[in-house]
Amino acid sequence: NVEYHARIVLQKHIAREIIRISSEAINDAYDPTTDCFELLLRIEAEIASLTARNGSSIINATKAIIDTLSDKTKVEYLPQPIHKLEEHVPGFFAMDFMLINARPGVGKTSFALQVQYALAKQGYCTAFISIEMPVEHLVNYMATQNANIPSLSLRTKEYTKDEELRIDAFIESLRVKELPFLLFVPENNRIESLLSTMRKMVAMGVKTFFIDYLQQLRTMKDGKPNEVMENVCMYLKEFCKREKVTVVALSQLNADKTNTAGGDGAIRYADASIWLYKSSEDPDTAECLPNSDESSEGYVTFEIKKNRNGGTGKVYLQFDGER
């Protein structure tokens, strides 16, 4: 029957993939320049990806639909704290992989840290992984946002009396309640190594990961930039499905606002893709601001271009570049 023959074809495909992975691993193991610890992580990641892609058996579609819709158990997810985005992105669901795309300086890192901190204040365990910036800079970002301190004052440590009071109040609020969020700067930019650390964080209770930023990640196998980014996105999506967590990856855009994260090949792995750009560059801004006479300076357009679990469209939020 169809299921029997389909299973044979699937097994042959899996066998070829196992042979490929094993052959490459053997060749790399004989190479004296190979880092064996990184090799182990790569093998683990490739086997995990193969298992996730091919581990599901062929199922009866009618039964699956009935079983899914008959299950009235409430789906748990982390509520998305930016209210204006709720219509399009109500929250962070398990197994979702999201892309936040923007050019440098638009505010994607600030946005992600703000969302992470808001989730932590609600008691949700999250992790912010920075491939680019040291922990000290991330701390300054968070203090700037939550203590309302100009970033320059934090870098120079030259505060007004009022700023000192706000910093002290922010520190005290952290002492009163230790918030469940993690900041992590990996020692290298290999996706295989990062996924191993992320699995340990899942065991610690982390449900949502923010990664800043995607183009800094590399795989152990060299290739063209688009191919590398497509593989990175594939690994991250498989990780979401396997660990039942959410990953929000920040991605850098070119000057002409074209995506540099592997193009369409990478975006296809994303459940949602949101593009951020200055509203002054958006011809639709004027008629969409709360006050039609208001200048678009200081606003950022959030354009939801892809969303498997909701609608697409534009949302306008204010952004303070000084903070």
N, C-alpha and C positions, 0 to 999 in steps of 0.2 A: 504494500500500500504506500501512499504518498509519504506518510510519516516515517516509515521504515527506510525508504530510499533517501529521504532528506537527512535522516540521521547519519547514514553512511557517508553522504557528501560532506556533512559537517565534520565528521570524525577525520576524514581525509585532510580537510583544510586545517584542522587543529594539529594533526600529525606533522604536516609540512611546516607550520609555524613553530612547533616544538623543536623540529630539526634545525630550522633557521636560527632560533635563539641559542640552541645548544652549540651549534657550529661556531657562531660568532663569539660565544663565551669561551670556547676552547681556544680559538685563535688568540683572543685577547689575553687569556691566562698564560699562554706561552710567551707573550710579549713581555720582556723584562721591564719595560717602562710603564706597564699598566699598574694603576693603583687598585689592588685587589679589594679593598673596602668599597670603593666606588663601583667596581665591577659587580660585587654582590648586590649592591643597591639597584643597579641597572637591571640585573637578572630578575630580582624580586619585583621591580616595577613592571617589566615586560610580561612576566608570568601572571601578575595580578591583572594587568590589562587584558591579556588573552582570556583569562578566566571570566572576567566581567563581561567581555564581548560575546563569549560563546557558552557560558555556563547555563543559560536559560534553555529549558526544553521547549519543544513546540507545543502550544496549548490551544485549546478550543476557544475561539474568539467569543462565541455566544456565552459560554460559561464564565469567561473572564469578565465580560461586561456585567452580567447578572450579579456575580460575586462582588464586584467592585461597587456597584450602585446599591446593593443590598446592605453593605456595611455602613452602618450609621455612626460608627465611632468618629468622634470629632478629630479632625486632623490638627496636630500640634505644629505650630510654626512660630518663628520669632517675629513679632510685629515690627513693621517698618516704621521708625519714629518720625519721619518727615511727612507731615500730614498731607501736604499738597501732592505727594506722590502716591498716596494710598489708592486712588482710583486705578492706577496702572500697576503699581507694585505694592500690594497690601502687606507683604512681609517676606521673610526668608524661609523657604520651604526646604525640607530635607531633599537631597539629591539634585538640587539646582546649581547650575554653574552660570554666573552672571559676569558680564563685561561692562566696565565703566570706562568709556573712551574720552580722552580730552588732550588738548595740546598742553605744554608746560605752562604753569601759572594761572590756569583757569580755575583750579580749586578742587581737583579730584581727590588729592590726599587729605585736604581739610574736610571735605565731605565725608570720606570714609571714616576718618577718626571721630568725627562728630557722631556719625551713626553708631560706631562701635561703643563710644562712651555712653550714649543714650541707652543702648541695649544693656550695657553693664549696670547702669543705675536701676534697671528693671530686674536685675538678678540673672541675666542670661550670660553664659560664659562664651567669650569670643576671643579671637587672637588676631593681632595685626602683625603681618610679616613684611618687613621692609628690606628689599634687596638693595636699595639705593642709599638710605639715610641711616645714621647711627641712632641709637636709642635716645641720646641727649636731644637731638633735633626733634624727634617724635614727641618727647616730653614737652619741649617748648611749644610745639604745635598745639598740644592739648591744653597747656596752661594759657596760651593766647586765646583760645576759643572759650574756655570755661571760666577764666578769671578776668576776661575782658582787658588784657594787657597787650599793648602794641608789641609786635615781634621784635622790633629793634631794642626795646627796653629789656626784653628777656635775654637777648644776646649780649648786651653791654652790661647788664646788671645795674643799670642806672634807673632807679624807680622814683616816682613821686611818692609822697606820703600816702595818698589815696591808693596808688597801685600796690604798695607794700601791704596795706590792709586787705586788699582783694586777694593777693597771693596767700597771705596768712589764712584767710577764710577758706580758700580752695584747699590748702594743705590740711586744714582741720577737718574739712568735710571728707577727705580721703581717709583720715585717721579714724574717724567715727565709724565708717563702714568700708571695709576693704572690698573693693569692687572686683568682680570676677572677670577681669580681662588681662590678656597677656600681650606683651610686646616682644618681638623676636627678630633678631638680625642674624641670618645664617652666615656661617663661615665661608661658604662658597655658593655659587649660583646654579648648581646642578639640580635639576628638578627631581632626579632620583633620590638624592640626599634629602632634599626638602620634604618629599612625600613621607620618607621614613620618620622624620621629626614630627610631621603633622599627625601621623598615626599615634604617636605618643601623646600628643595634645588631645586627640579624640578620647584616649583612655583617661585623660584628666578632666573630661567633661565638656570640651570645646565643641560647639555646634555650628559656629559660623566663622569662616576665615576670610580675612581681607589681605590681599597680596599687592604690594606696591613695589615695582610694577612689572608687568608681564614680559616686556622686551629684554629685561635684565636676566631672565632665566635661560638656561642652556640645557641641552641633553648631552649625554655622554657620546652619542653618535653625531658627528659633524654633518652638516648639510647646508643647503641654501637657507637664508633667514626665514623665508615664508614656511619652508618645510619644518624647520626647528620649532617655530611658533605653533604650527598646526599640531605637531607632536606634543608640545607642552600643554596645549589646550585639551588634547585628547586624554593625556594622563590626568589632568585635573578633573575632567568630567567623569572619567572612570573612578577616580578617587571619591568624588561626591556620591556616586551610585553605590560603591562598595561600602563606604563608611556611613552613608545616610546623613551627610552633612551638607552645608551650603558653602560654596567658595565664591567670593566676589573678587575678581581680578581687575586691577586698574591697568589701563592700556594707553600707550602714548600715540597721539595722532601726528601726522605730518602737518606742515604749514598750510597745505590746501585742504586739511581736515579729512584726508583719506586715512584709512586704518592701516597701521603698520604691524598689527598683531596677526600676521599670517594671512591677511586678506579673507576672502569668503571661506577658504578652507578651514580657518580657525573659528570664524564666527558660527559656522554650522554646529559646533559643539556647544555653543552657548544657549541657555534657555531664555536669556534676556540680554539685550545689548542696548546700553544707554549711552548717548553721546552728549557731552557737555561742551558748550561754547558760549562766548560772550554774546549777550542778547543784542548788543549794538551791531553784531554781524548778521542778525536774523531779521529779514524783512517783515516777518509776521509779528514782531514784538509789539509795535506801537498799539495795535488794536487789542492786544491781550493783557497788557499791564492793568493793575487795579485802577489806576488813574491814567486816562488816555493822554493827559498833558504831561505826564511824568517822563523824565529822561530814562532811556534804557541803560545808561551807565550804572554799573553796580549790580546789574542783573545777569544771571546765568541761565541759559536755556538748557533744560534737560529734555532731550529728544529721545523718546523710547522708540527705537527703530525696529526692534525685534522683541517679541514677548509671546512665548508659547503658552503662558498661563494667564493672559490678560490682554488689554488693549494697547495700542500704540498711540502716540501723540506727543504733544509738547507741554511742559510745565515750566513756569518762570519763578526763580528763586533769587533773593537778594544775596550778594556775596560781598563781604568786606575784605578787600585785598590786604589791608593793613593787619588783619587778624586771621 
